[in-house]
Structure formats: structure tokens, C-alpha cells
């Protein structure tokens, strides 16, 4: 799994910019640097202090490649716990590639995707949950996803998992010691003592699992579908939320034939919005395809925005829509509140038992109230980030579910008065399942797969 050689990669975006960084890591990072870097003022680069910056030039033989600042960082106080050199050159794509080619020609090899972070993990500087949080920080789409990722990067999840595993291994050791030396140790009645720990651990793991839905929303955004009959104002609503004329709006019913997707941020809440075709009975083949797509989108949505033209009476198409959304999270938006009203908001709320607000996409009346309902629905009205750990990784959630199942089996064995070695087997399964999260129970193939998702220079 570990190749103890010297690697190099471009760590900034492959685009024209002010600065580009070529990162080198490994036992021979400094030797490679000495072959390509010439300081502007003569000095012995072998003896310079760690974590210092030096102005000079990159040379390939006698050919000057670029002017740069060279950062020297010596092990173990580096990102990878190896010697690390970062060459800060000009940010053009061509010059960065040229500097990297020069570095590789003089002793480094191209880094694999995520290999710098992989080395930080393998060298024990971070655990696997922290390594995965690095990628989450980079790909954060909103403030809350960023704060959640930063907490995991600081080790919040690692600390929690280690606390749970410590209790489990303590009980395993007690049971195994007594089974190995029954003359001097007894575990009579130990099951009831263990049961207290198991129930507490199950509660703690369940709390973590329960954060997974919010964690996914924080990371990926709320999958939001705008539905309603034709000409109810769905596209007008999308344009208001996006802040531009993204969808075509006309008085002709059935203008939207296909789904239209946009990612937006409302008061810090990430929404992945899908505007759909108006749902109604139609003989138009193309429009019918759009209606079928709208129905499919409802099934996978986190949130449904049901737009109703309150200047018109409900009909059988509304009945079809309401039957489809009864089990979903829904906000009913009674649009065209600036016109004569044919639908009562209180009556509609009682009929559907869903949050209901009157709006006008023409005057934007009620839009702020809709935002408040949205915040209450997903974050209990409190958008300030707290100390709760959010599970944002499906691999972590699956491992927690495995651990919870194993602890449930321990609980059942105690209730059934089974022999103590049954407890030990399932406790160890729980211990190992939790180890998957922090990287203590993983095979080489899975580690390689996880880090292959990283960008090249990280």
C-alpha cells in the first residue's frame, strides 16, 4: 500500500492564475529541490531551517524555467510527515507543467490522485475520517457543509468513534480475561453490567446515524422539486429563487416540457431545484413525457414545492398531485395571491396537513415567509452551526449500522442468557465495524479506492 519514494504534483487548479504550486513530498524532496532551484542569493539549501521561504529561480540544467518562491518543510512537521517542498511559481498552465516536468526529470515521480493525503493517513498524521474530510472541505457547496467538514478534519468524528471503541474493547478484554483464567476472575452477573454499556453505546450510535440525512443535505443540498398544474407559476417561482430569468414564462399552459435543474443557496440552505412540467392529463406525446418525468422526480425528492394557482378552483389534476405527495415533505405555495382568491389557505392546510403559504410570483409577496418555513422544516429554525457531529459519508453510515446491529445482537444474547463468549464475538464485530470509519480495519483495495476520488495534487 505504501510506496516510500518521492512524489510531485501541481496542487493548484490547472487554470491561468497569479500563483501555481508544485508540491514535492518524500525522503528525497530536498535533494530534488536542490537540483532544480537556484536561490537568488547564494546559500547552502541543505542547511536552511525548516518552514522557511526562499526566493530564486527554477532551472532545467542551464535553462531558466521560472521565477519562484521555494518553501522548505522538513519531516515530521509537514502535511505528509515527510520532507515537503512547495514551489510557488507563476500560475500559467504552461509554466506549471514545465516546472512539474523539470521536477520529475530530476528524481520525483508523478503523484497519484490523493497520494499526499494518503501518505498523511498512512504515516499516522490523520485518520481515514479526517482524510475524507479533506475532500469534503474542498468540495463544500455551502457554509454549513464547510463547517461540518472542518469539524471532522479537526478529528471530531475520530474522537467520538475512539470513545465508543474504548468502551467496547474494555468489555471484550474483561470477558476474554475471565474466560482464559476462570480460577482467578469471574464474570458471574457480568451480562447485566454489560447491558448498561451496550444500551448507552446503541443510543450514541443511533444519534450519529440519525444525523446522516441532515449530513447528506448539508453536503449535497436539498433535492427540491417544483410541481403543480400547468400555468400555476412554477417557472416564475424558479426565476425568483435563482434571481434571473432561467425558465421561460408565458401565459400558454404547458410551456415547460422537460425538467430544468438549478443549484441555489437560500439563507445558507443549499437547494438543488428541479422545475418540472405541469402535471395534467394530456394527449401531447412530448408533454406526457415531461409529466412522467415530473412524477419520477417527486419520488426521489427531499422537498416538494407544490405551486397552486389560488385564483382557480382545484380539479381532478390537483387530486392526483395531492395523492402523490401525501408522504413527502411538502410546502404548498398558493400563488397569485394578488388576484381574486378561489382557494382558502387554512382549508388547504387542513386538507393536506402540509405547510401552506400564500405568495405572488408577480409582487413577490410571501416569499420571505416561505424562506422562514423552509428554515424551520430542515433546521428547526436555527441555522447557526452547533457542536453536533453530522455523518456526511455513506461509508460511515453503513459502518455505524453494522456496529449497531452487532450491539443489538449482544443485547439479545444477554436477554437470552447466552454464554459470555457470544457477547465477545459480537462486541468484536462492532469494534471492527467502527474501525472501518477511522481506517483501522480496511484492506488495501478500499483505501486505494477512497483516495482515488481525490484531486491529483492533494
C-alpha positions in Angstrom: 0.0 0.0 0.0 2.8 2.4 0.8 5.5 3.4 -1.7 8.4 5.2 0.1 9.6 7.3 -2.9 9.4 11.0 -3.7 6.3 12.3 -5.5 5.3 15.6 -7.1 2.1 17.2 -8.5 0.6 20.5 -9.3 -1.5 21.4 -6.2 -3.4 24.4 -7.5 -6.1 24.5 -10.2 -5.0 23.8 -13.7 -6.0 27.2 -15.0 -4.3 30.5 -15.6 -3.9 32.5 -12.3 -1.5 34.6 -10.3 0.3 31.7 -8.5 0.7 28.0 -9.1 2.1 25.5 -6.6 4.1 22.4 -7.4 4.3 20.2 -4.3 7.0 17.6 -3.7 7.0 15.0 -0.9 9.3 12.2 0.1 12.7 11.3 1.5 14.4 12.9 -1.4 12.2 16.0 -1.8 15.0 18.4 -0.7 17.6 16.7 -3.0 15.2 17.1 -5.9 14.7 20.7 -5.0 18.4 21.3 -4.9 18.8 20.1 -8.5 16.2 22.5 -9.9 16.2 25.5 -7.6 18.8 28.2 -7.5 18.3 30.9 -4.8 18.8 34.5 -5.8 21.3 35.0 -3.0 23.8 32.2 -2.7 23.2 29.9 0.2 23.5 26.3 1.2 20.0 25.0 0.7 20.9 21.8 2.6 21.3 23.7 5.9 18.4 26.2 5.7 15.8 25.9 8.5 12.6 24.1 8.2 9.4 26.1 7.3 11.3 28.9 5.6 10.7 30.5 2.2 13.4 31.3 -0.3 13.3 33.5 -3.4 15.0 32.2 -6.6 14.6 30.5 -9.9 13.8 27.1 -11.3 16.4 25.8 -13.8 16.4 22.7 -16.0 20.1 22.3 -16.5 21.2 25.8 -17.6 17.8 26.8 -18.9 15.8 29.1 -16.6 12.2 28.0 -16.3 10.6 30.5 -13.9 11.0 32.8 -11.0 9.6 31.4 -7.8 9.4 31.2 -4.0 10.5 27.9 -2.6 9.1 26.7 0.7 11.1 24.1 2.6 9.3 22.0 5.3 11.2 19.1 6.9 9.6 16.0 8.4 7.8 15.2 10.6 6.1 18.6 10.9 4.5 18.6 7.5 1.2 17.6 5.8 2.6 14.1 4.9 5.1 13.8 7.8 7.7 13.5 5.1 10.0 16.2 3.8 7.9 18.6 1.7 8.9 21.3 -0.8 6.4 23.6 -2.4 7.5 25.6 -5.4 5.3 28.8 -5.7 5.7 29.7 -9.4 3.6 31.8 -11.8 0.1 30.4 -12.3 0.0 29.8 -16.0 -0.8 26.2 -17.1 2.2 26.0 -19.4 4.7 27.2 -16.8 3.3 25.0 -14.0 3.5 21.9 -16.3 7.1 22.9 -17.2 8.1 23.2 -13.6 6.5 19.8 -12.8 8.2 18.2 -15.8 11.5 19.5 -14.5 11.0 18.2 -11.0 10.0 14.8 -12.3 13.0 14.7 -14.7 15.3 15.3 -11.6 14.1 12.4 -9.4 10.4 12.7 -8.4 7.6 10.7 -9.9 4.0 11.9 -10.7 1.8 11.6 -7.6 -1.4 9.5 -7.9 -4.8 11.1 -7.1 -4.9 11.9 -3.4 -1.5 10.5 -2.7 -0.3 13.3 -0.5 -3.3 12.9 1.8 -3.0 9.1 1.6 0.6 9.5 2.9 -0.7 11.7 5.7 -3.1 8.8 6.6 -0.5 6.0 6.3 2.1 8.0 8.3 -0.4 8.4 11.1 -0.9 12.2 11.0 -4.7 11.9 10.3 -7.2 9.0 10.4 -9.3 8.0 7.5 -12.4 10.1 8.5 -10.1 13.2 8.6 -8.6 12.3 5.2 -12.1 12.0 3.7 -13.0 15.3 5.4 -10.2 17.0 3.4 -12.0 16.2 0.2 -15.3 17.4 1.7 -13.7 20.7 2.6 -12.6 21.2 -0.9 -16.0 20.3 -2.4 -18.1 22.2 0.2 -21.0 23.9 -1.5 -22.2 26.0 1.4 -21.1 27.4 4.8 -22.7 24.6 6.8 -21.1 21.8 4.8 -17.7 23.6 5.2 -18.1 23.9 9.0 -19.2 20.2 9.3 -16.2 19.1 7.2 -13.8 21.3 9.2 -15.0 19.7 12.4 -14.4 16.3 11.0 -11.0 17.4 9.8 -10.2 18.5 13.3 -11.0 15.0 14.5 -14.5 15.3 16.0 -15.8 12.1 14.4 -12.5 10.3 15.1 -12.7 11.3 18.8 -16.3 10.0 19.1 -15.6 6.7 17.4 -12.5 6.1 19.6 -14.5 6.8 22.7 -17.1 4.2 21.7 -14.5 1.7 20.7 -12.7 2.2 24.0 -15.8 1.1 26.0 -16.2 -1.9 23.6 -12.6 -3.2 23.9 -12.7 -2.7 27.7 -15.6 -5.1 27.9 -14.1 -7.6 25.4 -10.9 -7.6 27.5 -12.8 -8.3 30.7 -14.8 -11.2 29.2 -11.7 -12.7 27.5 -9.6 -12.5 30.6 -12.2 -14.2 32.7 -12.7 -16.9 30.1 -9.0 -17.5 30.0 -8.5 -17.5 33.7 -11.7 -18.6 35.4 -9.9 -19.6 38.6 -8.9 -16.0 39.4 -11.6 -14.0 37.6 -15.3 -14.3 37.4 -17.9 -12.8 35.2 -21.0 -14.0 37.1 -23.7 -11.4 36.5 -21.4 -9.5 34.1 -24.2 -9.6 31.5 -26.3 -7.0 33.3 -23.4 -4.7 33.8 -22.5 -5.1 30.1 -26.1 -4.4 29.2 -25.9 -0.9 30.6 -22.9 -0.1 28.4 -24.4 -1.7 25.3 -27.7 0.3 25.6 -25.7 3.6 26.1 -23.5 2.8 23.1 -26.5 2.0 21.0 -28.0 5.3 21.8 -24.8 7.2 20.9 -24.5 5.3 17.6 -28.2 5.9 16.8 -27.7 9.6 17.3 -24.9 9.6 14.8 -26.9 7.6 12.3 -29.9 9.9 12.7 -27.7 12.8 11.6 -27.0 11.2 8.2 -30.0 12.7 6.4 -29.1 16.2 7.5 -25.5 15.5 6.8 -26.3 14.5 3.3 -28.4 17.6 2.9 -25.5 19.8 4.3 -23.1 18.1 1.9 -25.2 17.7 -1.3 -28.1 20.1 -0.9 -31.8 19.6 -0.6 -33.2 17.9 -3.7 -36.2 20.1 -4.3 -38.9 19.5 -6.9 -41.3 22.3 -8.0 -44.6 20.7 -9.1 -48.1 21.8 -10.0 -50.6 22.1 -12.8 -49.6 24.0 -16.0 -49.5 27.8 -15.7 -49.6 27.7 -11.9 -46.4 29.8 -11.7 -43.7 27.1 -11.2 -41.2 28.6 -13.7 -41.9 32.1 -12.3 -41.0 30.8 -8.8 -37.8 29.2 -10.1 -36.8 32.5 -11.7 -37.4 34.3 -8.3 -35.4 31.8 -6.4 -32.5 31.7 -8.9 -32.6 35.5 -9.2 -32.6 35.5 -13.0 -34.8 34.6 -16.0 -33.8 31.0 -16.0 -37.1 29.5 -17.2 -39.4 30.5 -20.0 -42.6 32.1 -18.6 -45.7 32.6 -20.8 -49.4 32.6 -20.4 -49.6 29.4 -22.5 -50.1 26.3 -20.4 -47.6 23.5 -20.8 -44.6 25.6 -21.8 -42.2 23.5 -19.6 -41.8 20.2 -21.3 -38.7 18.8 -19.6 -37.1 19.1 -16.2 -34.9 22.2 -15.5 -32.3 22.0 -12.8 -30.5 24.7 -10.8 -28.4 24.8 -7.6 -29.0 27.8 -5.3 -28.4 28.9 -1.8 -31.2 30.5 0.3 -30.1 32.0 3.6 -27.3 29.3 3.8 -29.7 26.4 2.8 -28.5 24.6 -0.3 -31.3 23.7 -2.7 -30.9 21.6 -5.8 -34.1 22.7 -7.6 -35.9 20.8 -10.4 -38.6 22.7 -12.2 -40.9 20.2 -13.8 -43.6 20.1 -16.5 -47.1 20.9 -15.3 -49.0 17.7 -14.2 -52.2 17.2 -16.1 -53.9 14.7 -18.4 -52.6 15.3 -21.9 -52.6 13.7 -25.3 -49.5 15.6 -26.4 -46.8 12.9 -26.5 -43.9 15.3 -25.7 -45.8 16.9 -22.8 -46.8 13.5 -21.5 -43.1 12.5 -21.3 -42.4 15.7 -19.3 -45.3 14.8 -16.9 -43.9 11.3 -16.4 -40.5 12.8 -15.5 -42.2 15.2 -13.0 -43.8 12.2 -11.3 -40.4 10.4 -11.2 -38.8 13.5 -9.6 -41.3 13.6 -6.8 -40.4 10.0 -5.7 -36.8 10.9 -5.1 -37.2 14.4 -3.7 -36.3 15.6 -0.2 -38.7 18.5 -0.6 -41.7 19.2 -2.8 -42.8 22.7 -3.6 -46.5 22.4 -4.7 -47.4 25.5 -6.6 -51.2 26.1 -6.8 -52.9 28.9 -8.7 -55.3 30.1 -6.0 -57.2 32.2 -8.5 -58.6 28.9 -9.9 -60.7 26.2 -8.4 -59.0 22.8 -7.7 -59.7 20.0 -10.1 -59.0 16.3 -10.6 -55.4 17.0 -11.6 -54.9 18.6 -8.2 -56.3 15.4 -6.6 -53.8 13.3 -8.5 -50.9 15.6 -7.3 -52.1 15.6 -3.7 -52.3 11.8 -3.6 -48.7 11.7 -4.9 -47.2 14.0 -2.3 -49.0 12.9 1.0 -46.0 11.1 2.3 -43.4 13.7 1.2 -42.0 16.8 2.9 -44.1 19.5 1.2 -44.6 23.2 1.2 -47.8 24.3 -0.5 -47.3 27.7 -2.3 -50.7 29.3 -3.1 -49.6 31.5 -5.9 -51.3 34.6 -7.5 -52.4 35.9 -4.1 -52.7 39.3 -5.7 -55.7 38.1 -7.7 -59.2 37.1 -6.6 -58.8 34.0 -4.4 -60.8 30.9 -5.1 -58.9 28.7 -2.5 -58.7 29.3 1.2 -55.2 28.8 2.7 -56.5 27.4 6.0 -58.7 24.9 4.2 -55.8 23.8 2.0 -53.6 23.3 5.1 -56.2 21.2 6.8 -56.8 19.2 3.7 -53.2 18.3 3.0 -51.7 18.7 6.6 -48.8 20.4 4.9 -47.1 23.8 5.5 -49.0 26.3 3.4 -48.2 29.9 2.5 -49.8 32.5 0.1 -47.4 34.0 -2.4 -47.3 36.1 -5.5 -44.6 35.5 -8.0 -45.6 38.8 -9.6 -45.2 41.0 -6.5 -43.0 38.5 -4.5 -45.4 38.8 -1.6 -45.0 35.8 0.8 -41.5 34.8 -0.5 -39.8 35.7 2.8 -42.4 33.8 4.8 -41.7 30.8 2.5 -38.0 31.1 3.4 -38.8 31.0 7.1 -40.9 27.9 6.7 -38.0 26.3 4.8 -35.6 27.0 7.6 -38.0 25.7 10.2 -38.6 22.5 8.2 -34.9 21.5 7.8 -33.0 23.1 10.6 -35.6 23.7 13.3 -35.3 27.4 12.5 -31.7 27.5 13.8 -29.1 27.9 11.1 -26.2 28.6 13.4 -23.8 25.6 13.3 -23.6 23.7 16.7 -21.3 21.1 18.0 -23.2 18.1 16.7 -21.3 15.7 14.5 -23.0 15.2 11.1 -22.5 11.9 9.2 -22.0 13.0 5.6 -20.4 9.9 4.2 -22.4 6.8 3.2 -19.5 4.5 4.1 -19.5 5.9 7.6 -23.3 5.4 7.9 -23.1 1.8 6.7 -20.3 1.0 9.3 -22.4 2.6 12.1 -25.4 0.5 11.1 -23.2 -2.7 11.2 -21.9 -1.8 14.6 -25.5 -1.1 15.8 -26.7 -4.4 14.5 -23.8 -6.2 16.3 -24.5 -4.4 19.6 -28.2 -5.4 19.2 -27.1 -9.0 18.9 -25.1 -8.6 22.2 -28.2 -7.2 23.9 -30.3 -10.1 22.7 -27.7 -12.6 23.8 -27.7 -11.1 27.3 -31.5 -11.2 27.4 -31.5 -14.8 26.3 -28.8 -15.6 29.0 -26.4 -16.9 26.3 -22.8 -17.9 27.2 -20.4 -14.9 27.6 -18.3 -15.8 24.6 -21.3 -15.0 22.4 -21.0 -11.4 23.8 -17.4 -11.2 22.9 -17.9 -12.3 19.3 -20.5 -9.6 18.5 -18.7 -7.0 20.5 -15.6 -7.6 18.4 -17.7 -7.3 15.2 -19.0 -3.9 16.4 -15.4 -2.8 17.3 -14.2 -3.8 13.8 -17.1 -2.1 12.0 -16.3 1.2 13.8 -12.7 0.7 12.8 -13.7 1.0 9.1 -14.6 4.6 9.8 -11.2 5.7 11.1 -9.2 3.3 8.9 -8.1 0.7 11.3 -9.9 -2.2 9.7 -9.6 -1.5 6.0 -8.0 -3.5 3.2 -5.6 -2.0 0.7 -8.1 -2.1 -2.2 -10.7 0.0 -0.3 -8.1 2.5 0.8 -6.9 2.9 -2.8 -10.5 3.4 -3.9 -11.2 6.1 -1.4 -8.1 8.1 -2.3 -8.7 7.7 -6.0 -11.6 10.1 -5.6 -9.2 13.0 -4.6 -7.8 15.6 -6.9 -4.2 15.0 -8.2 -2.3 17.5 -6.1 -4.0 16.7 -2.8 
